């Protein structure tokens, strides 16, 4: 399997930051500090952020992120 670029482009009202951080730690295998920094950039700084994940996990992470209020897309 290859890698996919998962881009977090924003957030929606009611977004849940703690589950988002947990998602990045558990599924994307990022460290807690990196995950928190991504969350802060998206919510507090209005920036888009991207991560590289295994293709087989990209869709699952994208759907879970969208469910908890973080807008994400997979770029090929």
N, CA, C, O and CB atoms as a CASP TS submission, in Angstrom:
PFRMAT TS
TARGET T0000
AUTHOR 0000-0000-0000
METHOD Language model
MODEL 1
PARENT N/A
ATOM      1  N   UNK     1       0.836  -1.199   0.000  1.00  0.00           N
ATOM      2  CA  UNK     1       0.000   0.000   0.000  1.00  0.00           C
ATOM      3  C   UNK     1       0.870   1.247   0.000  1.00  0.00           C
ATOM      4  O   UNK     1       1.961   1.272   0.570  1.00  0.00           O
ATOM      5  CB  UNK     1      -0.946   0.006   1.216  1.00  0.00           C
ATOM      6  N   UNK     2       0.357   2.277  -0.654  1.00  0.00           N
ATOM      7  CA  UNK     2       1.065   3.539  -0.712  1.00  0.00           C
ATOM      8  C   UNK     2       0.575   4.503   0.343  1.00  0.00           C
ATOM      9  O   UNK     2      -0.144   4.131   1.270  1.00  0.00           O
ATOM     10  CB  UNK     2       0.924   4.153  -2.074  1.00  0.00           C
ATOM     11  N   UNK     3       0.970   5.726   0.185  1.00  0.00           N
ATOM     12  CA  UNK     3       0.593   6.789   1.110  1.00  0.00           C
ATOM     13  C   UNK     3      -0.424   7.712   0.444  1.00  0.00           C
ATOM     14  O   UNK     3      -0.470   7.831  -0.780  1.00  0.00           O
ATOM     15  CB  UNK     3       1.838   7.588   1.569  1.00  0.00           C
ATOM     16  N   UNK     4      -1.235   8.362   1.276  1.00  0.00           N
ATOM     17  CA  UNK     4      -2.210   9.336   0.801  1.00  0.00           C
ATOM     18  C   UNK     4      -2.030  10.624   1.599  1.00  0.00           C
ATOM     19  O   UNK     4      -1.637  10.604   2.765  1.00  0.00           O
ATOM     20  CB  UNK     4      -3.671   8.789   0.933  1.00  0.00           C
ATOM     21  N   UNK     5      -2.323  11.722   0.953  1.00  0.00           N
ATOM     22  CA  UNK     5      -2.253  13.027   1.607  1.00  0.00           C
ATOM     23  C   UNK     5      -3.653  13.382   2.092  1.00  0.00           C
ATOM     24  O   UNK     5      -4.571  13.548   1.289  1.00  0.00           O
ATOM     25  CB  UNK     5      -1.690  14.129   0.639  1.00  0.00           C
ATOM     26  N   UNK     6      -3.811  13.498   3.402  1.00  0.00           N
ATOM     27  CA  UNK     6      -5.090  13.831   4.022  1.00  0.00           C
ATOM     28  C   UNK     6      -5.022  15.280   4.474  1.00  0.00           C
ATOM     29  O   UNK     6      -4.205  15.633   5.325  1.00  0.00           O
ATOM     30  CB  UNK     6      -5.418  12.876   5.224  1.00  0.00           C
ATOM     31  N   UNK     7      -5.878  16.119   3.906  1.00  0.00           N
ATOM     32  CA  UNK     7      -5.838  17.562   4.155  1.00  0.00           C
ATOM     33  C   UNK     7      -7.026  17.960   5.016  1.00  0.00           C
ATOM     34  O   UNK     7      -8.174  17.657   4.692  1.00  0.00           O
ATOM     35  CB  UNK     7      -5.839  18.360   2.822  1.00  0.00           C
ATOM     36  N   UNK     8      -6.734  18.642   6.119  1.00  0.00           N
ATOM     37  CA  UNK     8      -7.770  19.187   7.000  1.00  0.00           C
ATOM     38  C   UNK     8      -7.903  20.661   6.659  1.00  0.00           C
ATOM     39  O   UNK     8      -6.992  21.454   6.894  1.00  0.00           O
ATOM     40  CB  UNK     8      -7.421  18.975   8.532  1.00  0.00           C
ATOM     41  N   UNK     9      -9.061  21.015   6.096  1.00  0.00           N
ATOM     42  CA  UNK     9      -9.230  22.359   5.543  1.00  0.00           C
ATOM     43  C   UNK     9      -9.976  23.316   6.458  1.00  0.00           C
ATOM     44  O   UNK     9     -10.008  24.517   6.190  1.00  0.00           O
ATOM     45  CB  UNK     9      -9.947  22.276   4.245  1.00  0.00           C
ATOM     46  N   UNK    10     -10.570  22.820   7.517  1.00  0.00           N
ATOM     47  CA  UNK    10     -11.305  23.691   8.415  1.00  0.00           C
ATOM     48  C   UNK    10     -12.085  22.883   9.436  1.00  0.00           C
ATOM     49  O   UNK    10     -11.860  21.687   9.620  1.00  0.00           O
ATOM     50  CB  UNK    10     -12.242  24.594   7.630  1.00  0.00           C
ATOM     51  N   UNK    11     -12.998  23.564  10.085  1.00  0.00           N
ATOM     52  CA  UNK    11     -13.798  22.917  11.126  1.00  0.00           C
ATOM     53  C   UNK    11     -15.205  23.492  11.103  1.00  0.00           C
ATOM     54  O   UNK    11     -15.446  24.552  10.527  1.00  0.00           O
ATOM     55  CB  UNK    11     -13.151  23.103  12.526  1.00  0.00           C
ATOM     56  N   UNK    12     -16.122  22.788  11.731  1.00  0.00           N
ATOM     57  CA  UNK    12     -17.507  23.232  11.795  1.00  0.00           C
ATOM     58  C   UNK    12     -17.865  23.564  13.236  1.00  0.00           C
ATOM     59  O   UNK    12     -17.191  23.125  14.168  1.00  0.00           O
ATOM     60  CB  UNK    12     -18.461  22.156  11.227  1.00  0.00           C
ATOM     61  N   UNK    13     -18.920  24.334  13.409  1.00  0.00           N
ATOM     62  CA  UNK    13     -19.402  24.655  14.746  1.00  0.00           C
ATOM     63  C   UNK    13     -19.733  23.348  15.456  1.00  0.00           C
ATOM     64  O   UNK    13     -20.396  22.478  14.892  1.00  0.00           O
ATOM     65  CB  UNK    13     -20.647  25.602  14.694  1.00  0.00           C
ATOM     66  N   UNK    14     -19.274  23.218  16.676  1.00  0.00           N
ATOM     67  CA  UNK    14     -19.506  21.992  17.425  1.00  0.00           C
ATOM     68  C   UNK    14     -18.388  20.968  17.258  1.00  0.00           C
ATOM     69  O   UNK    14     -18.493  19.848  17.758  1.00  0.00           O
ATOM     70  CB  UNK    14     -20.808  21.385  17.004  1.00  0.00           C
ATOM     71  N   UNK    15     -17.321  21.347  16.559  1.00  0.00           N
ATOM     72  CA  UNK    15     -16.187  20.432  16.386  1.00  0.00           C
ATOM     73  C   UNK    15     -15.655  20.015  17.753  1.00  0.00           C
ATOM     74  O   UNK    15     -15.624  20.804  18.698  1.00  0.00           O
ATOM     75  CB  UNK    15     -15.059  21.094  15.539  1.00  0.00           C
ATOM     76  N   UNK    16     -15.239  18.760  17.829  1.00  0.00           N
ATOM     77  CA  UNK    16     -14.767  18.214  19.109  1.00  0.00           C
ATOM     78  C   UNK    16     -13.251  17.998  19.042  1.00  0.00           C
ATOM     79  O   UNK    16     -12.784  17.015  18.466  1.00  0.00           O
ATOM     80  CB  UNK    16     -15.502  16.871  19.449  1.00  0.00           C
ATOM     81  N   UNK    17     -12.489  18.923  19.635  1.00  0.00           N
ATOM     82  CA  UNK    17     -11.034  18.878  19.510  1.00  0.00           C
ATOM     83  C   UNK    17     -10.371  17.668  20.178  1.00  0.00           C
ATOM     84  O   UNK    17      -9.427  17.112  19.617  1.00  0.00           O
ATOM     85  CB  UNK    17     -10.462  20.121  20.087  1.00  0.00           C
ATOM     86  N   UNK    18     -10.827  17.255  21.330  1.00  0.00           N
ATOM     87  CA  UNK    18     -10.174  16.146  22.030  1.00  0.00           C
ATOM     88  C   UNK    18     -10.323  14.840  21.247  1.00  0.00           C
ATOM     89  O   UNK    18      -9.328  14.136  21.074  1.00  0.00           O
ATOM     90  CB  UNK    18     -10.764  15.984  23.445  1.00  0.00           C
ATOM     91  N   UNK    19     -11.516  14.483  20.765  1.00  0.00           N
ATOM     92  CA  UNK    19     -11.600  13.292  19.926  1.00  0.00           C
ATOM     93  C   UNK    19     -10.761  13.397  18.643  1.00  0.00           C
ATOM     94  O   UNK    19     -10.262  12.387  18.147  1.00  0.00           O
ATOM     95  CB  UNK    19     -13.042  13.031  19.567  1.00  0.00           C
ATOM     96  N   UNK    20     -10.607  14.615  18.107  1.00  0.00           N
ATOM     97  CA  UNK    20      -9.790  14.804  16.915  1.00  0.00           C
ATOM     98  C   UNK    20      -8.324  14.493  17.218  1.00  0.00           C
ATOM     99  O   UNK    20      -7.663  13.787  16.457  1.00  0.00           O
ATOM    100  CB  UNK    20      -9.935  16.242  16.385  1.00  0.00           C
ATOM    101  N   UNK    21      -7.833  15.015  18.313  1.00  0.00           N
ATOM    102  CA  UNK    21      -6.454  14.737  18.722  1.00  0.00           C
ATOM    103  C   UNK    21      -6.271  13.236  18.936  1.00  0.00           C
ATOM    104  O   UNK    21      -5.282  12.654  18.490  1.00  0.00           O
ATOM    105  CB  UNK    21      -6.094  15.518  20.016  1.00  0.00           C
ATOM    106  N   UNK    22      -7.222  12.622  19.614  1.00  0.00           N
ATOM    107  CA  UNK    22      -7.159  11.170  19.863  1.00  0.00           C
ATOM    108  C   UNK    22      -7.160  10.392  18.537  1.00  0.00           C
ATOM    109  O   UNK    22      -6.435   9.407  18.402  1.00  0.00           O
ATOM    110  CB  UNK    22      -8.358  10.718  20.750  1.00  0.00           C
ATOM    111  N   UNK    23      -7.956  10.821  17.577  1.00  0.00           N
ATOM    112  CA  UNK    23      -7.993  10.184  16.263  1.00  0.00           C
ATOM    113  C   UNK    23      -6.616  10.233  15.591  1.00  0.00           C
ATOM    114  O   UNK    23      -6.143   9.232  15.054  1.00  0.00           O
ATOM    115  CB  UNK    23      -9.046  10.865  15.370  1.00  0.00           C
ATOM    116  N   UNK    24      -5.988  11.396  15.629  1.00  0.00           N
ATOM    117  CA  UNK    24      -4.677  11.537  14.999  1.00  0.00           C
ATOM    118  C   UNK    24      -3.614  10.699  15.699  1.00  0.00           C
ATOM    119  O   UNK    24      -2.729  10.138  15.052  1.00  0.00           O
ATOM    120  CB  UNK    24      -4.258  12.996  14.991  1.00  0.00           C
ATOM    121  N   UNK    25      -3.706  10.618  17.014  1.00  0.00           N
ATOM    122  CA  UNK    25      -2.741   9.805  17.766  1.00  0.00           C
ATOM    123  C   UNK    25      -2.973   8.319  17.500  1.00  0.00           C
ATOM    124  O   UNK    25      -2.033   7.584  17.199  1.00  0.00           O
ATOM    125  CB  UNK    25      -2.845  10.098  19.281  1.00  0.00           C
ATOM    126  N   UNK    26      -4.222   7.882  17.613  1.00  0.00           N
ATOM    127  CA  UNK    26      -4.539   6.454  17.518  1.00  0.00           C
ATOM    128  C   UNK    26      -4.465   5.900  16.098  1.00  0.00           C
ATOM    129  O   UNK    26      -3.901   4.828  15.879  1.00  0.00           O
ATOM    130  CB  UNK    26      -5.910   6.208  18.068  1.00  0.00           C
ATOM    131  N   UNK    27      -5.030   6.622  15.136  1.00  0.00           N
ATOM    132  CA  UNK    27      -5.137   6.083  13.777  1.00  0.00           C
ATOM    133  C   UNK    27      -3.995   6.537  12.864  1.00  0.00           C
ATOM    134  O   UNK    27      -3.475   5.745  12.078  1.00  0.00           O
ATOM    135  CB  UNK    27      -6.461   6.492  13.169  1.00  0.00           C
ATOM    136  N   UNK    28      -3.608   7.811  12.969  1.00  0.00           N
ATOM    137  CA  UNK    28      -2.558   8.329  12.093  1.00  0.00           C
ATOM    138  C   UNK    28      -1.165   8.125  12.691  1.00  0.00           C
ATOM    139  O   UNK    28      -0.154   8.353  12.028  1.00  0.00           O
ATOM    140  CB  UNK    28      -2.791   9.811  11.816  1.00  0.00           C
ATOM    141  N   UNK    29      -1.130   7.694  13.950  1.00  0.00           N
ATOM    142  CA  UNK    29       0.144   7.412  14.643  1.00  0.00           C
ATOM    143  C   UNK    29       1.017   8.655  14.791  1.00  0.00           C
ATOM    144  O   UNK    29       2.244   8.575  14.734  1.00  0.00           O
ATOM    145  CB  UNK    29       0.922   6.337  13.892  1.00  0.00           C
ATOM    146  N   UNK    30       0.363   9.814  14.983  1.00  0.00           N
ATOM    147  CA  UNK    30       1.103  11.041  15.261  1.00  0.00           C
ATOM    148  C   UNK    30       1.297  11.163  16.765  1.00  0.00           C
ATOM    149  O   UNK    30       0.568  10.550  17.545  1.00  0.00           O
ATOM    150  CB  UNK    30       0.362  12.291  14.693  1.00  0.00           C
ATOM    151  N   UNK    31       2.267  11.942  17.161  1.00  0.00           N
ATOM    152  CA  UNK    31       2.465  12.223  18.579  1.00  0.00           C
ATOM    153  C   UNK    31       1.401  13.181  19.081  1.00  0.00           C
ATOM    154  O   UNK    31       0.751  13.871  18.296  1.00  0.00           O
ATOM    155  CB  UNK    31       3.861  12.802  18.828  1.00  0.00           C
ATOM    156  N   UNK    32       1.232  13.218  20.377  1.00  0.00           N
ATOM    157  CA  UNK    32       0.192  14.076  20.952  1.00  0.00           C
ATOM    158  C   UNK    32       0.496  15.551  20.717  1.00  0.00           C
ATOM    159  O   UNK    32      -0.424  16.336  20.484  1.00  0.00           O
ATOM    160  CB  UNK    32       0.048  13.806  22.452  1.00  0.00           C
ATOM    161  N   UNK    33       1.752  15.940  20.772  1.00  0.00           N
ATOM    162  CA  UNK    33       2.108  17.351  20.560  1.00  0.00           C
ATOM    163  C   UNK    33       1.821  17.748  19.116  1.00  0.00           C
ATOM    164  O   UNK    33       1.244  18.807  18.867  1.00  0.00           O
ATOM    165  CB  UNK    33       3.604  17.603  20.901  1.00  0.00           C
ATOM    166  N   UNK    34       2.219  16.907  18.164  1.00  0.00           N
ATOM    167  CA  UNK    34       1.941  17.200  16.752  1.00  0.00           C
ATOM    168  C   UNK    34       0.434  17.262  16.496  1.00  0.00           C
ATOM    169  O   UNK    34      -0.039  18.134  15.768  1.00  0.00           O
ATOM    170  CB  UNK    34       2.590  16.134  15.841  1.00  0.00           C
ATOM    171  N   UNK    35      -0.308  16.347  17.088  1.00  0.00           N
ATOM    172  CA  UNK    35      -1.764  16.314  16.912  1.00  0.00           C
ATOM    173  C   UNK    35      -2.406  17.571  17.480  1.00  0.00           C
ATOM    174  O   UNK    35      -3.297  18.155  16.862  1.00  0.00           O
ATOM    175  CB  UNK    35      -2.361  15.068  17.584  1.00  0.00           C
ATOM    176  N   UNK    36      -1.954  17.984  18.654  1.00  0.00           N
ATOM    177  CA  UNK    36      -2.480  19.204  19.276  1.00  0.00           C
ATOM    178  C   UNK    36      -2.140  20.429  18.430  1.00  0.00           C
ATOM    179  O   UNK    36      -2.969  21.326  18.279  1.00  0.00           O
ATOM    180  CB  UNK    36      -1.918  19.371  20.703  1.00  0.00           C
ATOM    181  N   UNK    37      -0.933  20.472  17.882  1.00  0.00           N
ATOM    182  CA  UNK    37      -0.530  21.600  17.037  1.00  0.00           C
ATOM    183  C   UNK    37      -1.379  21.683  15.773  1.00  0.00           C
ATOM    184  O   UNK    37      -1.745  22.774  15.336  1.00  0.00           O
ATOM    185  CB  UNK    37       0.948  21.483  16.664  1.00  0.00           C
ATOM    186  N   UNK    38      -1.688  20.536  15.191  1.00  0.00           N
ATOM    187  CA  UNK    38      -2.566  20.514  14.011  1.00  0.00           C
ATOM    188  C   UNK    38      -3.943  21.056  14.384  1.00  0.00           C
ATOM    189  O   UNK    38      -4.500  21.891  13.673  1.00  0.00           O
ATOM    190  CB  UNK    38      -2.687  19.070  13.432  1.00  0.00           C
ATOM    191  N   UNK    39      -4.480  20.584  15.486  1.00  0.00           N
ATOM    192  CA  UNK    39      -5.795  21.061  15.953  1.00  0.00           C
ATOM    193  C   UNK    39      -5.770  22.565  16.166  1.00  0.00           C
ATOM    194  O   UNK    39      -6.695  23.259  15.743  1.00  0.00           O
ATOM    195  CB  UNK    39      -6.206  20.350  17.263  1.00  0.00           C
ATOM    196  N   UNK    40      -4.731  23.084  16.813  1.00  0.00           N
ATOM    197  CA  UNK    40      -4.641  24.521  17.081  1.00  0.00           C
ATOM    198  C   UNK    40      -4.541  25.325  15.793  1.00  0.00           C
ATOM    199  O   UNK    40      -5.174  26.372  15.660  1.00  0.00           O
ATOM    200  CB  UNK    40      -3.440  24.820  17.972  1.00  0.00           C
ATOM    201  N   UNK    41      -3.742  24.836  14.841  1.00  0.00           N
ATOM    202  CA  UNK    41      -3.632  25.554  13.570  1.00  0.00           C
ATOM    203  C   UNK    41      -4.978  25.629  12.856  1.00  0.00           C
ATOM    204  O   UNK    41      -5.323  26.657  12.274  1.00  0.00           O
ATOM    205  CB  UNK    41      -2.598  24.878  12.667  1.00  0.00           C
ATOM    206  N   UNK    42      -5.732  24.543  12.905  1.00  0.00           N
ATOM    207  CA  UNK    42      -7.022  24.516  12.214  1.00  0.00           C
ATOM    208  C   UNK    42      -8.040  25.416  12.911  1.00  0.00           C
ATOM    209  O   UNK    42      -8.676  26.249  12.265  1.00  0.00           O
ATOM    210  CB  UNK    42      -7.556  23.081  12.137  1.00  0.00           C
ATOM    211  N   UNK    43      -8.194  25.253  14.213  1.00  0.00           N
ATOM    212  CA  UNK    43      -9.242  25.983  14.937  1.00  0.00           C
ATOM    213  C   UNK    43      -8.827  27.408  15.265  1.00  0.00           C
ATOM    214  O   UNK    43      -9.571  28.347  14.981  1.00  0.00           O
ATOM    215  CB  UNK    43      -9.600  25.251  16.217  1.00  0.00           C
ATOM    216  N   UNK    44      -7.661  27.585  15.853  1.00  0.00           N
ATOM    217  CA  UNK    44      -7.284  28.895  16.374  1.00  0.00           C
ATOM    218  C   UNK    44      -6.644  29.800  15.329  1.00  0.00           C
ATOM    219  O   UNK    44      -6.767  31.022  15.408  1.00  0.00           O
ATOM    220  CB  UNK    44      -6.342  28.727  17.525  1.00  0.00           C
ATOM    221  N   UNK    45      -5.962  29.209  14.350  1.00  0.00           N
ATOM    222  CA  UNK    45      -5.242  30.017  13.368  1.00  0.00           C
ATOM    223  C   UNK    45      -5.871  29.999  11.980  1.00  0.00           C
ATOM    224  O   UNK    45      -5.418  30.712  11.085  1.00  0.00           O
ATOM    225  CB  UNK    45      -3.827  29.544  13.273  1.00  0.00           C
ATOM    226  N   UNK    46      -6.918  29.185  11.792  1.00  0.00           N
ATOM    227  CA  UNK    46      -7.612  29.137  10.513  1.00  0.00           C
ATOM    228  C   UNK    46      -6.792  28.593   9.364  1.00  0.00           C
ATOM    229  O   UNK    46      -7.062  28.904   8.204  1.00  0.00           O
ATOM    230  CB  UNK    46      -8.076  30.480  10.163  1.00  0.00           C
ATOM    231  N   UNK    47      -5.791  27.782   9.674  1.00  0.00           N
ATOM    232  CA  UNK    47      -4.919  27.231   8.639  1.00  0.00           C
ATOM    233  C   UNK    47      -5.395  25.849   8.221  1.00  0.00           C
ATOM    234  O   UNK    47      -6.042  25.140   8.991  1.00  0.00           O
ATOM    235  CB  UNK    47      -3.468  27.164   9.133  1.00  0.00           C
ATOM    236  N   UNK    48      -5.066  25.481   6.995  1.00  0.00           N
ATOM    237  CA  UNK    48      -5.225  24.097   6.543  1.00  0.00           C
ATOM    238  C   UNK    48      -3.953  23.358   6.917  1.00  0.00           C
ATOM    239  O   UNK    48      -2.862  23.927   6.901  1.00  0.00           O
ATOM    240  CB  UNK    48      -5.506  24.012   4.991  1.00  0.00           C
ATOM    241  N   UNK    49      -4.103  22.090   7.253  1.00  0.00           N
ATOM    242  CA  UNK    49      -2.946  21.251   7.576  1.00  0.00           C
ATOM    243  C   UNK    49      -3.111  19.914   6.879  1.00  0.00           C
ATOM    244  O   UNK    49      -4.237  19.485   6.627  1.00  0.00           O
ATOM    245  CB  UNK    49      -2.791  21.059   9.117  1.00  0.00           C
ATOM    246  N   UNK    50      -2.020  19.254   6.567  1.00  0.00           N
ATOM    247  CA  UNK    50      -2.102  17.945   5.931  1.00  0.00           C
ATOM    248  C   UNK    50      -1.161  16.971   6.624  1.00  0.00           C
ATOM    249  O   UNK    50      -0.157  17.350   7.226  1.00  0.00           O
ATOM    250  CB  UNK    50      -1.768  18.043   4.431  1.00  0.00           C
ATOM    251  N   UNK    51      -1.531  15.701   6.512  1.00  0.00           N
ATOM    252  CA  UNK    51      -0.701  14.622   7.022  1.00  0.00           C
ATOM    253  C   UNK    51      -0.618  13.550   5.942  1.00  0.00           C
ATOM    254  O   UNK    51      -1.467  13.474   5.053  1.00  0.00           O
ATOM    255  CB  UNK    51      -1.273  14.040   8.363  1.00  0.00           C
ATOM    256  N   UNK    52       0.401  12.741   6.034  1.00  0.00           N
ATOM    257  CA  UNK    52       0.541  11.614   5.119  1.00  0.00           C
ATOM    258  C   UNK    52       0.228  10.347   5.899  1.00  0.00           C
ATOM    259  O   UNK    52       0.818  10.091   6.948  1.00  0.00           O
ATOM    260  CB  UNK    52       1.978  11.555   4.485  1.00  0.00           C
ATOM    261  N   UNK    53      -0.706   9.558   5.378  1.00  0.00           N
ATOM    262  CA  UNK    53      -1.119   8.320   6.039  1.00  0.00           C
ATOM    263  C   UNK    53      -1.176   7.192   5.016  1.00  0.00           C
ATOM    264  O   UNK    53      -1.198   7.433   3.809  1.00  0.00           O
ATOM    265  CB  UNK    53      -2.494   8.495   6.738  1.00  0.00           C
ATOM    266  N   UNK    54      -1.201   5.971   5.508  1.00  0.00           N
ATOM    267  CA  UNK    54      -1.378   4.827   4.620  1.00  0.00           C
ATOM    268  C   UNK    54      -2.699   4.966   3.873  1.00  0.00           C
ATOM    269  O   UNK    54      -3.708   5.373   4.448  1.00  0.00           O
ATOM    270  CB  UNK    54      -1.335   3.495   5.415  1.00  0.00           C
ATOM    271  N   UNK    55      -2.684   4.627   2.593  1.00  0.00           N
ATOM    272  CA  UNK    55      -3.900   4.718   1.778  1.00  0.00           C
ATOM    273  C   UNK    55      -5.065   3.962   2.395  1.00  0.00           C
ATOM    274  O   UNK    55      -6.213   4.401   2.324  1.00  0.00           O
ATOM    275  CB  UNK    55      -3.635   4.187   0.383  1.00  0.00           C
ATOM    276  N   UNK    56      -4.757   2.825   3.000  1.00  0.00           N
ATOM    277  CA  UNK    56      -5.828   1.990   3.559  1.00  0.00           C
ATOM    278  C   UNK    56      -6.513   2.650   4.761  1.00  0.00           C
ATOM    279  O   UNK    56      -7.629   2.266   5.109  1.00  0.00           O
ATOM    280  CB  UNK    56      -5.267   0.633   3.973  1.00  0.00           C
ATOM    281  N   UNK    57      -5.874   3.629   5.398  1.00  0.00           N
ATOM    282  CA  UNK    57      -6.468   4.314   6.552  1.00  0.00           C
ATOM    283  C   UNK    57      -7.049   5.679   6.213  1.00  0.00           C
ATOM    284  O   UNK    57      -7.824   6.232   6.994  1.00  0.00           O
ATOM    285  CB  UNK    57      -5.438   4.473   7.632  1.00  0.00           C
ATOM    286  N   UNK    58      -6.688   6.226   5.069  1.00  0.00           N
ATOM    287  CA  UNK    58      -7.049   7.600   4.738  1.00  0.00           C
ATOM    288  C   UNK    58      -8.558   7.835   4.767  1.00  0.00           C
ATOM    289  O   UNK    58      -9.020   8.799   5.377  1.00  0.00           O
ATOM    290  CB  UNK    58      -6.508   7.956   3.376  1.00  0.00           C
ATOM    291  N   UNK    59      -9.314   6.981   4.127  1.00  0.00           N
ATOM    292  CA  UNK    59     -10.769   7.168   4.067  1.00  0.00           C
ATOM    293  C   UNK    59     -11.390   7.066   5.459  1.00  0.00           C
ATOM    294  O   UNK    59     -12.269   7.855   5.806  1.00  0.00           O
ATOM    295  CB  UNK    59     -11.408   6.126   3.127  1.00  0.00           C
ATOM    296  N   UNK    60     -10.943   6.113   6.244  1.00  0.00           N
ATOM    297  CA  UNK    60     -11.467   5.939   7.603  1.00  0.00           C
ATOM    298  C   UNK    60     -11.186   7.168   8.469  1.00  0.00           C
ATOM    299  O   UNK    60     -12.073   7.642   9.179  1.00  0.00           O
ATOM    300  CB  UNK    60     -10.854   4.689   8.254  1.00  0.00           C
ATOM    301  N   UNK    61      -9.974   7.678   8.414  1.00  0.00           N
ATOM    302  CA  UNK    61      -9.620   8.867   9.201  1.00  0.00           C
ATOM    303  C   UNK    61     -10.418  10.069   8.720  1.00  0.00           C
ATOM    304  O   UNK    61     -10.914  10.856   9.527  1.00  0.00           O
ATOM    305  CB  UNK    61      -8.104   9.159   9.106  1.00  0.00           C
ATOM    306  N   UNK    62     -10.541  10.210   7.396  1.00  0.00           N
ATOM    307  CA  UNK    62     -11.301  11.333   6.824  1.00  0.00           C
ATOM    308  C   UNK    62     -12.742  11.322   7.319  1.00  0.00           C
ATOM    309  O   UNK    62     -13.260  12.349   7.757  1.00  0.00           O
ATOM    310  CB  UNK    62     -11.274  11.277   5.283  1.00  0.00           C
ATOM    311  N   UNK    63     -13.385  10.168   7.251  1.00  0.00           N
ATOM    312  CA  UNK    63     -14.784  10.069   7.684  1.00  0.00           C
ATOM    313  C   UNK    63     -14.942  10.359   9.169  1.00  0.00           C
ATOM    314  O   UNK    63     -15.862  11.071   9.573  1.00  0.00           O
ATOM    315  CB  UNK    63     -15.335   8.686   7.373  1.00  0.00           C
ATOM    316  N   UNK    64     -14.048   9.810   9.980  1.00  0.00           N
ATOM    317  CA  UNK    64     -14.126  10.066  11.425  1.00  0.00           C
ATOM    318  C   UNK    64     -13.877  11.535  11.739  1.00  0.00           C
ATOM    319  O   UNK    64     -14.561  12.114  12.583  1.00  0.00           O
ATOM    320  CB  UNK    64     -13.115   9.193  12.181  1.00  0.00           C
ATOM    321  N   UNK    65     -12.899  12.142  11.061  1.00  0.00           N
ATOM    322  CA  UNK    65     -12.621  13.563  11.280  1.00  0.00           C
ATOM    323  C   UNK    65     -13.829  14.409  10.901  1.00  0.00           C
ATOM    324  O   UNK    65     -14.203  15.327  11.630  1.00  0.00           O
ATOM    325  CB  UNK    65     -11.389  14.006  10.472  1.00  0.00           C
ATOM    326  N   UNK    66     -14.438  14.099   9.763  1.00  0.00           N
ATOM    327  CA  UNK    66     -15.626  14.849   9.344  1.00  0.00           C
ATOM    328  C   UNK    66     -16.762  14.673  10.345  1.00  0.00           C
ATOM    329  O   UNK    66     -17.492  15.624  10.627  1.00  0.00           O
ATOM    330  CB  UNK    66     -16.081  14.399   7.945  1.00  0.00           C
ATOM    331  N   UNK    67     -16.919  13.470  10.884  1.00  0.00           N
ATOM    332  CA  UNK    67     -17.981  13.211  11.871  1.00  0.00           C
ATOM    333  C   UNK    67     -17.801  14.022  13.147  1.00  0.00           C
ATOM    334  O   UNK    67     -18.787  14.384  13.789  1.00  0.00           O
ATOM    335  CB  UNK    67     -18.023  11.733  12.215  1.00  0.00           C
ATOM    336  N   UNK    68     -16.554  14.315  13.527  1.00  0.00           N
ATOM    337  CA  UNK    68     -16.331  15.073  14.765  1.00  0.00           C
ATOM    338  C   UNK    68     -16.091  16.556  14.492  1.00  0.00           C
ATOM    339  O   UNK    68     -15.692  17.303  15.385  1.00  0.00           O
ATOM    340  CB  UNK    68     -15.144  14.493  15.528  1.00  0.00           C
ATOM    341  N   UNK    69     -16.339  16.974  13.250  1.00  0.00           N
ATOM    342  CA  UNK    69     -16.367  18.400  12.951  1.00  0.00           C
ATOM    343  C   UNK    69     -15.133  18.990  12.294  1.00  0.00           C
ATOM    344  O   UNK    69     -14.992  20.211  12.232  1.00  0.00           O
ATOM    345  CB  UNK    69     -16.606  19.115  14.172  1.00  0.00           C
ATOM    346  N   UNK    70     -14.229  18.137  11.798  1.00  0.00           N
ATOM    347  CA  UNK    70     -13.044  18.637  11.115  1.00  0.00           C
ATOM    348  C   UNK    70     -13.137  18.266   9.638  1.00  0.00           C
ATOM    349  O   UNK    70     -13.144  17.089   9.278  1.00  0.00           O
ATOM    350  CB  UNK    70     -11.744  18.065  11.755  1.00  0.00           C
ATOM    351  N   UNK    71     -13.208  19.288   8.794  1.00  0.00           N
ATOM    352  CA  UNK    71     -13.403  19.106   7.367  1.00  0.00           C
ATOM    353  C   UNK    71     -12.110  18.572   6.761  1.00  0.00           C
ATOM    354  O   UNK    71     -11.042  19.159   6.935  1.00  0.00           O
ATOM    355  CB  UNK    71     -13.833  20.435   6.687  1.00  0.00           C
ATOM    356  N   UNK    72     -12.218  17.466   6.057  1.00  0.00           N
ATOM    357  CA  UNK    72     -11.017  16.863   5.491  1.00  0.00           C
ATOM    358  C   UNK    72     -11.292  16.259   4.115  1.00  0.00           C
ATOM    359  O   UNK    72     -12.409  15.850   3.798  1.00  0.00           O
ATOM    360  CB  UNK    72     -10.470  15.792   6.432  1.00  0.00           C
ATOM    361  N   UNK    73     -10.233  16.221   3.316  1.00  0.00           N
ATOM    362  CA  UNK    73     -10.300  15.642   1.976  1.00  0.00           C
ATOM    363  C   UNK    73      -9.018  14.853   1.735  1.00  0.00           C
ATOM    364  O   UNK    73      -7.981  15.121   2.343  1.00  0.00           O
ATOM    365  CB  UNK    73     -10.498  16.749   0.882  1.00  0.00           C
ATOM    366  N   UNK    74      -9.110  13.882   0.842  1.00  0.00           N
ATOM    367  CA  UNK    74      -7.938  13.111   0.459  1.00  0.00           C
ATOM    368  C   UNK    74      -7.463  13.622  -0.896  1.00  0.00           C
ATOM    369  O   UNK    74      -8.228  13.681  -1.860  1.00  0.00           O
ATOM    370  CB  UNK    74      -8.254  11.577   0.410  1.00  0.00           C
ATOM    371  N   UNK    75      -6.189  13.991  -0.949  1.00  0.00           N
ATOM    372  CA  UNK    75      -5.593  14.412  -2.211  1.00  0.00           C
ATOM    373  C   UNK    75      -4.740  13.276  -2.735  1.00  0.00           C
ATOM    374  O   UNK    75      -3.969  12.670  -1.992  1.00  0.00           O
ATOM    375  CB  UNK    75      -4.752  15.712  -2.039  1.00  0.00           C
ATOM    376  N   UNK    76      -4.878  12.997  -3.993  1.00  0.00           N
ATOM    377  CA  UNK    76      -4.113  11.912  -4.624  1.00  0.00           C
ATOM    378  C   UNK    76      -2.832  12.442  -5.208  1.00  0.00           C
ATOM    379  O   UNK    76      -2.054  11.680  -5.782  1.00  0.00           O
ATOM    380  CB  UNK    76      -4.935  11.219  -5.713  1.00  0.00           C
TER
END
